[in-house]
Amino acid sequence: MSTTETEEHKALRTAVAALGKRHGREFDRETLWSEAAKLGYLGVNLPEAYGGGGGGIAELSLVLEELGAAGCPLLMMVVSPAICGTVIARFGTDTQKQHWLPGLAEGTRTMAFGITEPDAGSNSHRITTTARRDPDTGDWLLTGRKVFISGVDTADATLIVARTETASDTNPRTGRLKPCLFIVPRDTPGFQRRQIDMELTAVEKQFELTLDDVRLPADALVGDEDAGLLQLFAGLNPERIMTAAFAIGMGRHALTQAIAYARDRTVWDTPIGAHQAIAHPLAQAHIDLELARLMMQKAAHLYDTGDDAGAGEAANMAKYAAGEACVKAVDQAVHTLGGNGLTREFGLASLITASRVARIAPVSREMILNYVSHQTLGLPKSY
């Protein structure tokens, strides 16, 4: 893996940065989404045969990072093309690919992703949403709850993670049921949503979902019923990589404003950026963001070349590093601006809350440390 970007990647980064600059912090999500789609950025990771760019997560993460650095990140990029598009492209039937991928690539259709549950927490192996076959029709019946699901109100469908029931094991808390993925259209009977009241300011809303014997046709299942975790992590690894891109972009955006302010703000005839108490923390924040980006690029490279095991480790590390770097960069940016860092004019105060999302979702930093300690270092499990 090269540690320097290709000329194509540099050109893509420049073009996306220009798009982000045109829209800026006061961007309209629908307008930006539509323009990014027309330019081919939203489907850059999807197969060319279905209208995509034929690239991978490396290219898609680059797009999200640059939009974030311009102050206009599109959160649904993490979900719709990265998770759902990738899973369908890898494991979907020809019919599913033809039905969903062109719309996802051109931005005219979106999909949400439902895995988190109120009782399972970080332990996705113990989700309780179950799917059972109707013996008479062959249809699937899904029952369960999901929480903190983004963009369900605007998405055409949600890719729901459920567990299949078997005659020998119907206890949803044993951890032995097999996870499967189902496409649930937004208006399916029995599929209900309730918006969660969040203090976090974001265009995309968060929802609790209830599935009450939601009936789906047999072809709603994505992939093999027996594939289990392989298919699930085909979506979760890109999610971690894209979350890292989201965090790095946010951190860069905050840092850019802090640097400009430190150059111009003069106290006692000297720009405050000349003082090491200001300059050094900003330099450290920049270093941390650059290091996180390198790990993100490594994770994307491993995933795009088919090394799922290696990508899993690197994606977790990238998400951890980016989350930590983002929080520190935003905090230092606010501190650099002082009182101005809390005004609407600069828009940094809202990032204080937003930056913490990268530490919490889609997996907490503590669970990543657990993963690295026992998967990478070979230490005993603590849970």
Residue pairs with C-beta under 8 A, 6 or more apart in sequence:
1 297
1 298
1 301
1 302
3 294
3 297
5 13
9 58
9 59
9 62
12 44
12 59
12 62
12 63
13 62
13 66
15 39
16 36
16 41
16 62
16 63
16 66
16 67
17 66
17 69
17 70
19 32
19 35
19 36
19 39
19 41
19 67
19 70
20 66
20 67
20 69
20 70
20 71
20 72
21 70
23 31
23 32
23 35
23 70
23 72
24 70
24 71
24 72
25 71
25 72
25 347
27 71
27 72
29 74
29 203
29 204
32 67
32 72
32 74
33 42
33 74
33 76
33 107
34 107
36 42
36 63
36 67
36 74
36 107
37 43
37 106
37 107
37 108
38 106
38 107
40 53
41 63
42 63
42 74
42 77
42 80
42 81
42 104
42 105
42 106
42 107
43 51
43 52
43 53
43 81
43 85
43 101
43 104
43 105
43 106
43 107
44 52
44 53
44 55
44 59
44 60
44 63
45 52
45 53
45 55
45 56
45 57
45 59
45 60
45 81
45 82
45 85
45 86
46 52
46 53
46 54
46 81
46 85
46 89
46 101
46 104
46 105
47 54
47 89
47 97
47 101
48 54
50 89
50 97
50 98
50 101
50 102
50 105
51 101
51 102
51 105
51 106
52 85
52 101
52 105
53 59
53 105
56 300
56 303
56 304
57 82
57 86
57 238
57 241
57 242
57 300
57 303
57 304
58 297
58 300
58 301
58 304
60 77
60 81
60 82
60 238
60 242
61 241
61 242
61 244
61 245
61 296
61 300
62 245
63 77
64 73
64 74
64 77
64 78
64 242
64 245
64 246
64 249
65 245
65 246
65 248
65 249
65 252
65 293
66 249
67 73
67 74
67 249
68 245
68 246
68 248
68 249
68 250
68 252
68 253
69 248
69 249
69 252
69 253
69 256
70 249
70 253
71 253
71 347
73 246
73 249
73 250
75 150
75 151
75 202
75 203
75 204
75 246
76 110
76 150
76 151
76 155
76 204
77 242
78 239
78 242
78 243
78 246
79 110
79 111
79 112
79 113
79 150
79 151
79 239
80 104
80 110
80 111
80 112
80 151
80 155
81 104
81 105
82 235
82 238
82 239
82 241
82 242
83 113
83 159
83 235
83 236
83 238
83 239
84 100
84 104
84 111
84 112
84 113
84 159
84 235
85 100
85 101
85 104
85 105
85 111
86 234
86 235
86 238
87 159
87 181
87 222
87 223
87 231
87 234
87 235
88 96
88 97
88 100
88 101
88 104
88 222
89 97
89 101
90 223
90 231
90 234
91 181
91 222
91 223
91 224
91 227
91 231
91 234
92 100
92 101
92 222
92 223
93 219
95 219
96 183
96 219
96 222
100 109
100 111
100 157
100 183
103 109
103 156
104 110
104 111
109 156
110 151
110 154
110 155
110 156
111 155
111 156
111 157
111 158
111 159
111 183
112 149
112 150
112 151
112 152
112 155
112 157
112 158
112 159
113 149
113 150
113 158
113 159
113 161
113 235
113 239
114 146
114 149
114 152
114 158
114 159
114 160
114 161
114 184
114 209
115 124
115 127
115 146
115 161
115 232
115 236
116 124
116 146
116 147
116 148
116 149
116 362
117 127
117 128
117 129
117 144
117 145
117 146
117 147
118 145
118 147
118 208
119 128
120 126
120 127
120 128
122 363
122 364
122 367
124 161
124 179
124 232
125 175
126 172
126 173
126 175
127 144
127 161
127 162
127 163
127 172
127 179
128 144
128 145
128 163
128 172
128 173
129 142
129 143
129 144
129 145
129 146
129 160
129 161
129 162
129 163
129 211
130 142
130 143
130 144
130 162
130 163
130 164
130 165
130 172
130 177
131 140
131 141
131 142
131 162
131 163
131 164
131 165
131 180
131 182
132 140
132 141
132 164
132 165
133 139
133 140
133 141
134 140
134 141
134 215
138 218
139 215
139 216
139 217
139 218
140 182
140 215
140 216
140 217
140 218
140 220
140 221
141 213
141 214
141 215
141 216
142 160
142 162
142 182
142 184
142 211
142 213
142 214
142 216
143 211
143 212
143 213
143 214
144 162
144 211
145 208
145 209
145 210
145 211
146 160
146 208
146 209
146 211
147 196
147 208
147 209
148 196
148 206
148 207
148 208
148 361
149 158
149 193
149 206
149 207
149 208
149 209
150 204
150 205
150 206
150 207
151 204
151 205
152 158
152 186
152 193
152 205
152 207
152 209
153 193
153 195
153 205
153 207
155 186
156 185
156 186
157 183
157 184
157 185
157 186
158 183
158 184
158 186
158 191
158 209
159 181
159 182
159 183
159 184
159 222
159 235
160 181
160 182
160 183
160 184
160 209
160 211
161 179
161 180
161 181
161 232
162 179
162 180
162 181
162 182
163 172
163 177
163 178
163 179
163 180
164 177
164 178
164 180
164 225
165 177
166 177
169 176
169 177
178 225
178 226
178 228
179 228
179 229
179 231
179 232
180 221
180 222
180 223
180 225
180 228
180 231
181 221
181 222
181 223
181 231
181 232
181 235
182 216
182 220
182 221
182 222
183 216
183 220
183 222
184 191
184 211
184 214
184 216
184 220
185 191
188 214
188 215
188 216
189 214
189 215
190 211
190 212
190 213
190 214
190 215
191 209
191 210
191 211
191 214
192 209
192 210
192 211
192 212
193 207
193 208
193 209
193 210
194 207
194 208
194 210
195 205
195 206
195 207
196 205
196 206
196 207
196 208
198 205
198 206
199 353
200 206
200 353
200 354
200 357
201 350
201 353
201 354
202 354
222 231
223 231
224 231
230 308
233 308
233 312
234 308
236 362
237 299
237 303
237 308
237 311
237 312
237 315
238 303
238 315
239 362
240 299
240 315
240 316
240 318
240 319
240 362
240 363
241 296
241 299
241 300
241 303
241 311
241 315
241 318
241 319
243 319
243 322
243 323
243 358
243 361
243 362
244 292
244 295
244 296
244 299
244 315
244 318
244 319
244 321
244 322
244 323
244 358
245 296
245 322
246 358
247 292
247 319
247 322
247 323
247 325
247 326
247 355
247 358
248 289
248 292
248 293
248 296
248 322
248 325
248 326
250 326
250 329
250 330
250 351
250 354
250 355
250 358
251 285
251 289
251 322
251 325
251 326
251 328
251 329
251 330
251 355
252 289
252 329
253 351
254 329
254 330
254 333
254 334
254 348
254 351
254 355
255 282
255 285
255 286
255 289
255 329
255 332
255 333
257 333
257 337
257 346
257 348
258 282
258 332
258 333
258 336
258 337
259 273
259 282
261 272
261 336
261 337
261 340
261 346
262 271
262 272
262 273
262 278
262 279
262 282
262 336
263 271
263 273
264 271
265 271
265 272
265 273
266 272
272 278
272 336
273 279
273 282
278 336
281 332
281 335
281 336
282 332
282 336
284 328
285 325
285 328
285 329
285 332
285 333
286 329
288 321
288 324
288 325
288 328
288 329
289 322
289 325
289 326
289 329
291 321
291 325
292 318
292 321
292 322
292 324
292 325
293 322
295 314
295 317
295 318
295 321
295 322
296 318
296 322
298 314
298 318
299 311
299 314
299 315
299 317
299 318
302 310
302 311
302 314
303 311
303 315
313 371
313 372
313 375
313 376
316 363
316 368
316 371
316 372
317 368
317 372
319 358
319 363
319 368
320 365
320 368
320 369
322 358
323 358
323 359
323 365
324 359
324 365
326 355
326 358
327 355
327 356
327 358
327 359
329 355
330 348
330 351
330 352
330 355
331 352
331 355
333 341
333 348
333 351
334 341
334 342
334 348
334 349
334 351
334 352
335 341
337 346
337 348
340 346
341 348
341 349
342 348
342 349
343 349
359 365
370 381
370 382
370 383
373 379
373 382
374 380
374 381
